[in-house]
Every structure is written in structure tokens, then in C-alpha cells.
Amino acid sequence: DARPPRLTADTGVYPALYQGQCIKFGDGYTTAEIKLWDGSDWTWHKIPVSGHRSRHLVDTNKRKSPSLVVSERKCHLSVPFGINPKDLPSKEKVLSVDLGINTTATVAVVSSTGTVMHREFIHPSKDIDRRDSRLRRISAKASETLGGKGGKKRCDQSRGNLRQVKGTSMKGKLYRGFCRPLYRKATNINREIAQKVSRAIVNIAKSFDVQVIVFENLSGWRPKGGKKRSTLKQRYHGWLKSRLQELTEQKWSELGGKVQYVLPHYTSKYAYDGSGQVRRDQKNYALAVFSTGKRYNADLNGTLNIAARYWHKVLKGQKSREVWLGKSSRHTPRIPVTLSAIWTLHLDCRGEDTPSTTS
């Protein structure tokens, strides 16, 4: 026969505190009374609330059952709220975002006529340097542990045998939990970078009164490794594309905004002015050289084309994979959507609306 079910104390989840039964909040959420077991009886304990956000100030928000989150050093309350934000009014401008490797985020505010109203680079270099310094320390420790360049395997030859020294691996592999504190710190810094950049994107969208934030659809995208001894692969590991899009969408949707995605193909490969393909500057890869000889920031060029693809889809009502079609029956695509295509559409619309003065 099967054994009867038994109570498992470690459930892997934090306990939920139900209103009126386990928790009571004071006026203004300044205090909270929690029912706790003191060893002999369940009693109410009043605890001051040191800080909170402003979701409880909105009348339409509904508070859910909080959870008691306990860590090694302290415990705090996680109070979720059900929100029903009102949609922001439609505007004739959008905020486009290009998430890059050299620059964390490049944003631009572009109107439906193709007018660029604002451009900005978001790159918390101080936090990135802190993260990269810890990753370099991990790399140096791994090289020393494995006996690579800059270090060699350490062993103890006492008593006629080889004995592994603590922190090394005789099999050429790193032990479990290698540099765990450094990895944890680097991960936490990465999370902080994502929070700062997403907050900056949302603040720019609020200041320019836009409704839609546009990203490239990078789901399923896989990076290609760089040349030998290149740091490109390491920088790809620190790329926060998915985390940034997720956090921005969460924060912006809470305010009633919308987040849209466009095709990422060739947004940085073609010049925004319609002059054709660009090539990267050999001395500075962050610069794109147009066929006309003009030098322009490659990330900013991609940002403008991202906004153009969104407006082309809205104005033309079709997917923005291609603009100009060949004259043959196969309809060969000539050039992807760029900002110059929006200029052309705007001029065509003005020409149709303007009455003719010739007889």
C-alpha cells in the first residue's frame, strides 16, 4: 500500500497573509498587524511600514493578499495590487528604442511625418564597468585555477602523492559554486542596469507625451561569436535585450501605454535617408558610413528606421518588411523601410490633399 500523505514544511513558496485573518493594515499603510505564533498562541504584532510605493493611492486599484518574503537577513511584505489603467490617448508620435551592445539603449521620438523630435543615448557606463570588473576577476581566477595563461595548476606533492589544493581542479574543470559571490554580484548589477535603463525609457516617453514605445522583435535571435580572443561573446552574455523589453513593457502598460514590435531585419544596414546600404567605419565601429560619405551613429540610424517601420505599418496598413517592389512579375523587394519612406508618404498625402490650381 502507498504511504499516506505527509505535511511538508518546505513548500518553496512564501506564505500568503489573508486580510482580516493574518494581517491588518493601519491608516495610510503606515503600520501592519501580523498574526504570529509566539510558541504558545497566535497573537497580533504591530510592525511599522518603513516604505511603500504609490499604487495604494489609486482608488481603482484593488489590493490582493500580501506575501511574507523572508531572506537570510530580513523579511518584508510583498503587497500586489490589481490595476485597471486607462489607455493613453493616441498621439502622432512614437518612441523607438534600439537595444545595442556598445550602447545599452538608443531612443528617438519620431512623428508620423518623419520629424525627429528627440534623440538620446542611455548607457550607465559606471554600472557596466562595475559589472565587467567582476567578470574579469572571474576570468582571471578561472585561468589560474585551470592552469591556463597567467597561472598554473597547483598541487601538493607531500607524502609522495598529488593532492588537490582547495579552489583548484585536477580534471581541468571548475568546481561547483566557483566564484559564486562574484557571479551573484555581477547578476545583481545587471538587474540594476535593466531597472535604470527601463525607467529612463519610460520617463522619456512620459515627458514627450507618447502612447507607443517601439522595439525590435528579437525573440529567438541568437548572436554570432566574434573573432578569436574577442570580447564580443562575453558582451553578448551581458546583453539585456529581453529583460529591458520585459521591464519597459510592464512599467509602460501600468501607465496605460502600449509597446509594439517591428521586424529587426536590416534596420541598421540601410541609411535612414534612403541612400542605400551603409558600411561600418574601420576605426570606429559605432559609426556608419553612408554611400554619400556621411558618417552617422549606427545605433541612432537603426532607431530612426525602427520608428519608420512602425509608422509605415500604421499608415499603409501592411507589414513593413519591404517598401519598393520591382517592376517584374515576381515583385522583387528593392529596399527595406527607412525613414525616407515616411517622408515620401507624407509628401504624397500633401500632394493629394492640395487642390490643383491649373486649368
C-alpha positions in Angstrom: 0.0 0.0 0.0 1.1 3.6 -0.7 2.1 5.7 2.2 -0.3 8.3 3.5 0.4 12.0 2.6 2.6 13.9 5.0 3.0 17.5 5.7 6.0 19.1 4.0 7.1 22.2 5.8 9.4 23.5 3.0 6.9 24.2 0.2 9.2 26.5 -1.8 6.7 29.4 -1.7 6.2 32.4 0.7 3.2 32.3 3.0 0.2 34.4 1.9 -1.3 36.6 4.6 -5.1 36.9 4.1 -6.8 40.2 5.0 -8.5 40.1 8.4 -7.2 36.6 9.3 -3.4 37.0 9.1 -2.8 40.7 8.5 -4.4 44.1 9.1 -3.2 47.4 7.7 -3.3 50.7 9.5 -4.4 54.1 8.1 -2.2 55.2 5.2 -0.4 51.9 5.3 2.0 53.2 7.9 1.6 50.1 10.1 0.7 46.5 9.7 -0.5 44.0 12.3 0.5 40.4 11.5 -0.7 37.3 13.4 2.3 35.3 14.5 2.9 32.2 16.6 4.8 33.1 19.8 5.3 29.5 20.9 2.1 29.0 22.7 -0.6 31.1 20.9 -1.3 33.2 17.8 -1.1 36.9 18.7 -1.2 40.1 16.8 2.1 42.0 16.4 2.1 45.6 15.1 5.0 46.4 12.8 5.8 49.8 11.2 5.9 50.0 7.4 9.1 51.9 6.5 8.4 52.5 2.8 6.0 51.8 0.1 5.1 52.9 -3.4 2.0 54.8 -4.6 -0.2 52.0 -6.0 -2.4 52.1 -2.9 -3.2 55.8 -3.6 -5.2 55.0 -6.8 -8.8 54.3 -5.9 -9.4 51.9 -8.8 -6.5 49.6 -7.7 -7.5 46.6 -5.7 -5.2 45.2 -3.1 -4.5 41.4 -3.1 -3.3 39.2 -0.4 0.3 40.1 0.5 3.1 37.6 1.0 5.7 37.5 3.7 9.1 37.3 1.9 11.8 36.1 4.2 15.5 36.2 3.3 18.7 35.4 5.3 19.0 38.9 6.8 15.5 40.4 6.9 11.9 39.9 5.9 9.5 42.2 4.1 5.9 42.3 2.8 5.1 42.0 -0.9 1.7 43.5 -1.5 0.4 43.0 -5.0 -2.3 45.3 -6.5 -4.8 44.6 -9.3 -4.8 47.6 -11.6 -7.0 48.7 -14.4 -5.1 51.6 -16.1 -6.9 53.8 -18.6 -5.4 53.8 -22.1 -3.3 56.8 -23.0 -4.8 59.0 -25.8 -3.4 58.3 -29.3 -0.6 60.6 -30.4 1.0 61.4 -33.7 4.5 60.4 -32.4 6.2 57.3 -31.0 9.3 56.5 -29.0 11.5 54.0 -30.8 14.3 52.1 -29.0 17.3 50.3 -30.3 19.0 47.9 -27.9 22.6 47.5 -28.7 25.9 46.1 -27.4 28.1 49.2 -27.5 25.2 51.5 -26.3 22.6 49.9 -24.0 19.7 51.8 -25.4 19.3 54.5 -28.1 15.9 56.2 -28.2 14.3 58.7 -30.6 10.9 60.4 -30.7 9.6 60.4 -34.3 6.3 61.9 -35.5 4.0 60.4 -38.2 5.5 62.8 -40.7 9.0 61.6 -40.1 10.1 64.5 -38.0 12.7 63.6 -35.3 11.8 65.4 -32.2 14.3 64.0 -29.7 17.3 61.7 -29.6 19.1 60.3 -26.6 21.6 57.7 -25.6 21.1 55.7 -22.4 24.3 54.0 -21.2 25.0 53.6 -17.5 28.7 53.2 -18.0 29.6 53.3 -14.3 27.4 50.3 -13.5 28.6 48.5 -16.6 32.3 49.0 -15.6 31.5 47.6 -12.1 29.9 44.5 -13.7 32.7 44.0 -16.2 35.4 44.3 -13.5 33.9 41.4 -11.6 33.6 39.3 -14.7 37.3 40.0 -15.4 38.1 38.8 -11.9 36.2 35.6 -12.5 38.1 35.1 -15.8 41.4 35.6 -14.1 40.5 33.2 -11.3 39.3 30.6 -13.7 42.6 30.9 -15.7 44.6 30.5 -12.6 42.5 27.5 -11.4 42.7 25.6 -14.7 46.4 26.3 -15.2 45.9 28.5 -18.3 47.6 31.7 -19.2 48.6 33.7 -16.2 48.6 30.7 -13.8 49.3 27.0 -13.5 47.7 24.1 -11.7 48.6 23.9 -8.0 49.0 20.6 -6.3 50.6 19.3 -3.1 53.3 16.6 -3.6 53.7 15.9 0.1 53.8 12.2 1.2 54.6 11.1 -2.4 51.1 11.7 -3.9 49.2 14.5 -5.6 46.5 16.2 -3.5 44.2 18.8 -4.9 44.6 22.2 -3.3 41.4 23.9 -2.2 40.0 26.0 -5.1 41.6 24.0 -7.9 40.5 21.2 -10.2 42.8 18.4 -11.2 40.4 17.3 -14.0 40.5 20.6 -15.9 37.1 21.7 -14.7 35.8 24.3 -12.3 34.2 23.0 -9.2 30.6 23.6 -8.4 30.0 27.0 -6.9 33.1 28.5 -8.4 33.3 32.3 -7.8 29.6 32.3 -6.7 29.8 35.6 -4.7 31.3 37.4 -7.8 28.7 35.9 -10.1 25.9 36.9 -7.7 27.2 40.5 -7.6 27.5 40.7 -11.3 24.0 39.4 -11.8 22.6 41.9 -9.3 24.4 44.8 -11.1 22.9 43.6 -14.3 19.4 43.6 -12.8 20.0 47.2 -11.5 21.2 48.3 -15.0 18.0 46.9 -16.5 15.8 48.7 -14.0 17.6 52.0 -14.5 17.5 51.9 -18.3 13.9 50.8 -18.5 12.9 53.6 -16.0 14.8 56.1 -18.2 12.9 54.9 -21.3 9.6 55.3 -19.6 10.4 58.7 -18.3 11.3 59.9 -21.8 8.0 58.5 -23.1 6.1 60.4 -20.4 7.9 63.7 -20.9 7.2 63.7 -24.7 3.6 62.5 -24.2 3.7 59.5 -26.5 1.4 56.5 -26.4 3.5 53.8 -28.1 7.1 52.5 -27.4 8.5 50.5 -30.3 11.1 47.8 -30.1 12.7 45.3 -32.5 11.3 41.8 -32.2 14.4 40.0 -31.0 12.8 36.8 -29.8 14.6 33.8 -31.0 17.6 35.8 -32.1 21.0 34.1 -31.5 24.3 36.0 -31.6 27.3 35.0 -33.6 30.6 34.7 -31.9 33.4 37.3 -32.6 36.9 36.7 -33.8 39.4 34.8 -31.7 40.3 36.5 -28.4 37.4 38.9 -29.0 35.2 40.0 -26.1 32.1 40.1 -28.3 30.8 36.8 -27.0 31.2 38.0 -23.4 29.4 41.2 -24.2 26.5 39.3 -25.7 26.1 37.4 -22.4 25.6 40.7 -20.7 23.1 42.0 -23.3 19.8 42.8 -21.5 17.6 42.8 -24.6 14.9 40.5 -23.2 15.0 41.9 -19.7 14.8 45.5 -20.9 11.8 44.8 -23.1 10.0 43.0 -20.4 10.6 45.7 -17.7 9.7 48.5 -20.1 6.5 46.8 -21.2 5.5 46.2 -17.5 6.1 49.8 -16.4 4.6 51.4 -19.5 1.5 49.2 -19.6 0.8 50.1 -16.0 0.6 53.7 -17.1 -1.8 52.9 -19.9 0.7 52.9 -22.7 1.4 50.4 -25.4 4.5 48.5 -26.6 4.8 47.4 -30.2 7.4 45.3 -32.0 8.7 45.5 -35.6 10.9 43.3 -37.8 14.6 43.7 -36.9 16.0 42.8 -40.3 18.2 45.5 -41.9 17.3 48.3 -39.6 20.9 49.2 -39.2 22.1 48.1 -42.6 20.3 50.7 -44.6 20.7 54.5 -44.2 17.7 56.3 -42.8 17.9 58.9 -45.6 17.3 56.3 -48.4 20.9 56.5 -49.8 21.2 52.7 -49.6 23.4 50.3 -47.6 25.9 51.6 -45.1 29.3 50.3 -44.1 30.9 50.5 -40.6 33.8 52.8 -40.0 37.0 50.7 -39.7 38.4 52.9 -36.9 35.1 53.3 -35.0 32.6 50.5 -35.4 29.9 52.6 -33.7 29.8 54.9 -36.8 28.0 54.0 -40.0 29.3 55.5 -43.3 26.6 56.3 -45.8 27.1 55.9 -49.6 27.2 59.7 -49.7 30.2 59.8 -47.4 28.2 61.0 -44.4 29.1 59.5 -41.0 26.3 58.8 -38.6 25.8 56.9 -35.4 24.9 53.3 -36.3 22.6 52.8 -33.3 20.8 56.1 -33.9 20.3 55.2 -37.6 18.7 51.9 -36.6 16.5 53.7 -34.1 15.1 56.0 -36.8 14.4 53.1 -39.1 12.6 51.3 -36.3 10.2 54.2 -35.9 9.8 54.3 -39.7 8.7 50.7 -39.8 6.1 51.3 -37.2 4.6 54.3 -39.0 4.7 52.6 -42.3 2.7 49.8 -40.9 0.2 52.2 -39.4 -0.1 54.5 -42.4 -0.1 51.8 -45.1 -1.8 49.0 -43.1 0.7 46.4 -44.1 3.8 44.6 -42.7 6.9 46.7 -43.1 9.3 44.1 -44.5 9.6 45.8 -47.8 8.6 49.2 -49.4 9.6 49.4 -53.0 8.7 46.5 -55.3 10.4 45.6 -58.6 8.6 46.1 -61.9 8.9 42.4 -62.7 6.0 40.0 -62.1 8.0 38.4 -59.2 7.7 41.6 -57.1 11.3 41.5 -56.0 11.9 43.7 -52.9 14.3 46.5 -53.5 14.9 48.2 -50.2 13.6 47.8 -46.6 11.6 50.6 -44.9 13.6 53.6 -43.9 12.7 57.0 -42.5 12.9 58.4 -46.0 9.9 56.3 -47.0 7.8 58.1 -44.3 8.9 61.4 -45.8 7.8 60.3 -49.2 4.4 59.1 -47.9 3.8 62.4 -46.2 4.6 64.4 -49.3 2.3 62.2 -51.4 -0.5 62.7 -48.9 0.0 66.5 -49.0 0.0 66.4 -52.8 -3.3 64.6 -52.9 -4.9 67.0 -50.4 -3.7 70.1 -52.1 -6.2 71.3 -54.8 -4.9 71.8 -58.3 -4.7 75.5 -59.5 -4.1 74.7 -63.2 -7.0 74.7 -65.7 
